Amino acid sequence: MNKIVECVPNFSEGRDLNKIEKIVEAFRGKKEVKLLDYSNDENHNRCVVTVVGEPEPLKEAVIEAIGKAVELIDLTKHEGQHPRMGAVDVIPFIPIKNVTVEEADELAKTVAKEASDKFDLPFFLYEKSATAPHRENLAKIRKGQFEGMAEKMQDEMWKPDFGPKTIHPTAGVTAIGARMPLVAYNINLDTNNLEIANKIARQIRHISGGFRYCKAIGIELEDRGIVQVSMNLTDYTKTAVYRAFETVKMECKRYGVNVIGSEIIGLVPMQALVDTAEYYLGLEDFSIDQVLETRL
């Protein structure tokens, strides 16, 4: 019985396509590993890869990609709208088929141990793999970003779980762990006022009293002259895509701005889209089994 794990590593490079291709190459042509998607964002200066595979070959491919990122990405020269603390900023493992969260957690710890030994790179365990409650939330781990992380890690509360006790000089530190599927979802506003996007983000994110399964920040899209509310919906069954969208639209009204579009980064579970269609179309007694592709 095949065991399928998904991995969605985030690399802090979204502008140099040559570097991106060299990193992504680690996932191509590997037996029992399939590269599903990768996308880069120049404003965020970040690349998100989605790959699935059997645990052991997936582990080897991820470690190879980590090594290539450590070699190619220098965070002392990195700038972008998205918060980051590492060349490989975060590596989540998500159970997909015949795999438990516990097995995904074990895979994450194995990768962290082997990669930290091989590349002298420190790792924090987060989400379901966290070794303490204050380490579960990625935003709390990442606070201070690359520039402040060396000082932060001097605190006993922020010693890494694997690897050296301070940051890699150019590759920083990486968060790794098991988690459930999330939806990376961004909503664009017809304004260039970043403070408005940040205020709306504060209204909807869990850490500020918003939706339990929503993480959000304001992002400036300089090339388009607009801003966006950038979100991770960490459990779309509890905080739905349509609920986040409608709430941002509602909050926009107090600032006299409008939503002009939205985007999904990487892959999204079909059920998240079905739930959204069900809401907007007012569908009654609809089931994902009625989606043609599910029956093929």
C-alpha positions in Angstrom: 0.0 0.0 0.0 1.6 3.3 -1.1 2.2 6.0 1.4 1.9 9.5 0.0 3.2 12.6 1.7 3.0 16.1 0.4 5.8 18.7 1.0 5.5 22.4 0.3 9.0 23.9 0.9 9.2 27.7 0.7 12.5 29.1 -0.6 13.6 32.7 -0.2 14.2 33.4 -3.9 11.6 34.7 -6.3 13.5 36.8 -8.7 16.5 34.8 -10.1 14.9 32.2 -12.3 18.2 30.4 -12.8 18.6 29.8 -9.1 15.0 28.7 -8.8 15.4 26.1 -11.5 18.5 24.7 -9.9 16.7 24.3 -6.6 13.6 22.8 -8.2 15.7 20.4 -10.2 16.2 18.3 -7.0 12.5 17.2 -7.3 12.6 16.3 -11.0 13.2 12.8 -12.4 13.1 11.1 -9.0 11.5 7.7 -8.7 8.4 7.8 -6.4 8.6 11.6 -6.2 6.4 13.9 -8.3 6.8 17.6 -8.7 3.2 19.0 -8.8 3.7 22.8 -8.9 6.1 25.6 -8.2 5.6 29.3 -8.4 7.7 32.4 -7.7 6.7 35.9 -6.6 9.1 38.8 -7.2 7.4 41.1 -4.7 7.5 38.4 -2.0 10.9 37.3 -3.3 9.9 33.7 -2.6 9.3 30.4 -4.4 6.8 27.9 -3.2 7.2 24.3 -4.4 4.6 21.5 -4.1 5.8 17.9 -4.3 4.4 14.5 -3.3 6.1 11.2 -2.9 6.8 8.1 -0.8 8.5 9.1 2.5 12.0 7.8 1.9 12.6 9.1 -1.7 10.8 12.4 -0.8 13.2 12.8 2.2 16.2 12.4 -0.1 14.8 15.0 -2.6 14.0 17.5 0.0 17.5 17.3 1.6 19.0 17.7 -1.9 16.9 20.9 -2.4 17.9 22.2 1.0 21.6 21.8 0.1 21.1 23.6 -3.2 19.3 26.5 -1.5 22.0 26.9 1.1 24.5 27.0 -1.7 22.7 29.6 -3.8 20.7 31.9 -1.5 22.4 34.6 0.5 20.0 36.2 3.0 22.4 39.0 3.7 21.5 40.3 0.2 17.8 39.3 0.2 14.9 41.7 0.3 11.2 41.1 -0.2 7.8 41.8 1.1 7.3 38.4 2.8 8.8 37.8 6.2 11.7 35.3 6.1 14.3 33.8 8.4 16.0 31.2 6.2 17.1 30.4 2.6 14.7 27.5 3.0 12.2 29.4 5.2 9.7 26.6 6.0 9.3 22.9 5.2 5.9 21.5 6.0 5.1 17.8 5.6 1.4 17.0 5.0 -0.1 13.5 5.3 -2.1 12.7 2.1 -2.7 9.0 1.7 -2.1 6.0 4.1 0.0 8.3 6.3 -0.7 9.6 9.8 0.3 13.0 11.1 2.7 11.1 13.4 4.5 9.6 10.4 4.7 13.0 8.8 6.1 14.4 12.0 8.8 11.6 12.1 9.7 12.4 8.5 10.1 16.1 9.3 12.4 15.3 12.3 14.5 12.9 10.2 15.0 15.5 7.5 15.9 18.1 10.1 18.5 15.8 11.7 20.2 14.8 8.5 20.1 18.2 6.9 21.4 20.0 10.0 24.3 17.6 10.1 25.0 17.9 6.4 24.7 21.6 5.9 25.3 23.1 9.4 21.9 24.6 9.3 19.7 25.0 12.4 16.0 23.9 12.4 13.0 24.8 14.5 10.2 22.2 14.8 6.8 23.8 14.3 3.0 23.1 14.1 2.3 19.4 14.9 6.0 18.8 15.4 6.6 21.6 17.9 8.4 20.7 21.1 6.7 23.5 23.1 3.5 25.5 22.7 5.3 28.8 21.9 6.9 27.1 18.9 3.7 25.9 17.2 3.0 29.1 15.4 5.4 29.9 12.5 4.8 33.6 12.8 6.2 33.5 16.4 9.2 31.5 15.4 9.9 33.8 12.5 9.5 37.1 14.4 12.7 39.1 14.2 13.4 37.6 10.8 16.9 36.8 9.5 18.4 40.0 10.8 17.3 39.5 14.4 17.4 35.8 14.6 21.0 35.4 15.9 20.2 37.5 18.9 16.8 35.8 19.4 18.5 32.4 19.5 20.7 33.4 22.4 17.5 33.1 24.5 17.0 29.6 26.0 13.4 29.7 24.8 14.6 29.9 21.2 17.4 27.3 21.0 16.9 25.3 17.8 15.7 21.7 17.9 18.4 20.5 15.5 21.7 21.9 14.3 24.0 24.6 15.5 22.9 27.0 18.2 23.1 30.1 16.0 22.1 31.0 12.5 23.8 29.9 9.3 25.7 33.1 8.2 23.9 33.2 4.8 21.1 30.6 5.0 19.7 31.6 8.4 17.4 29.1 10.1 14.6 26.8 8.9 11.2 25.8 10.3 10.1 22.3 9.7 7.2 20.1 10.8 4.1 18.2 10.1 0.8 20.0 9.5 -2.6 19.6 7.9 -3.3 21.0 4.4 -3.6 24.8 4.2 -4.7 27.3 1.6 -2.3 30.1 0.7 -4.7 32.8 -0.4 -4.1 36.5 -1.2 -6.7 39.3 -1.8 -5.7 42.4 -3.8 -7.0 45.9 -2.9 -7.4 49.0 -5.2 -5.0 51.1 -3.0 -1.3 51.5 -2.5 -1.7 52.2 1.2 0.0 49.4 3.0 -1.3 50.5 6.4 -4.9 49.7 5.2 -3.8 46.1 4.2 -2.1 45.7 7.6 -5.2 47.0 9.5 -7.4 44.5 7.7 -4.9 41.7 8.2 -5.0 42.5 12.0 -8.8 42.2 12.0 -8.9 38.7 10.5 -5.8 36.9 11.8 -6.0 34.7 14.8 -3.1 36.2 16.7 -4.9 39.5 16.8 -8.3 38.1 17.7 -9.6 37.2 14.2 -10.4 33.8 12.7 -8.9 30.8 14.5 -7.3 29.3 11.4 -6.2 32.4 9.6 -2.7 34.0 9.5 -2.5 37.3 7.6 -0.2 40.2 6.8 -0.3 43.2 4.5 1.9 43.1 1.4 2.9 45.8 -1.0 2.9 44.9 -4.7 5.1 47.7 -6.0 5.0 46.7 -9.7 1.2 47.0 -9.7 0.9 49.9 -7.4 -1.5 48.1 -5.1 -1.4 46.2 -1.8 -2.8 42.8 -0.8 -3.9 40.9 2.3 -1.8 37.8 2.2 -3.2 34.8 4.1 -2.6 31.2 5.1 -5.8 29.4 6.0 -4.5 26.6 8.1 -7.7 24.7 8.3 -10.1 25.6 5.4 -12.8 23.4 6.9 -13.0 25.8 9.9 -12.0 29.1 8.3 -13.3 28.8 4.7 -12.0 30.7 1.7 -15.3 32.4 1.1 -15.5 33.5 4.7 -12.1 35.2 4.6 -12.9 36.8 1.2 -16.2 38.2 2.4 -14.7 39.5 5.7 -11.9 41.3 3.8 -14.5 42.9 1.5 -16.5 44.0 4.5 -13.5 45.5 6.3 -12.5 47.3 3.0 -15.6 49.4 3.2 -14.5 51.3 6.3 -11.4 52.5 4.4 -13.2 53.3 1.2 -11.3 50.7 -0.8 -12.4 47.7 -2.9 -11.3 44.2 -3.5 -10.1 43.9 -7.1 -9.1 40.2 -7.3 -7.6 37.3 -5.4 -5.2 34.5 -6.0 -4.4 31.0 -4.7 -0.7 30.2 -4.3 0.2 26.6 -5.1 -2.3 23.8 -4.9 -5.7 23.8 -3.1 -7.8 21.0 -1.9 -10.9 20.4 -4.1 -13.2 20.5 -1.1 -12.1 24.1 -0.4 -13.3 25.2 -3.9 -16.5 23.1 -3.6 -17.3 24.8 -0.3 -16.9 28.2 -1.9 -19.0 27.3 -4.9 -21.7 25.9 -2.6 -21.8 29.2 -0.6 -21.9 31.6 -3.6 -24.3 29.5 -5.6 -26.6 28.7 -2.7 -26.3 25.0 -3.5 -28.4 22.7 -1.4 -27.4 19.2 -0.5 -24.3 19.4 -2.8 -21.6 16.8 -2.4 -18.0 16.6 -3.8 -19.2 13.3 -5.3 -21.1 15.4 -7.8 -17.9 16.8 -9.2 -17.2 14.9 -12.5 -13.5 14.5 -11.9 -14.1 12.8 -8.6 -15.9 10.0 -10.3 -13.4 9.4 -13.0 
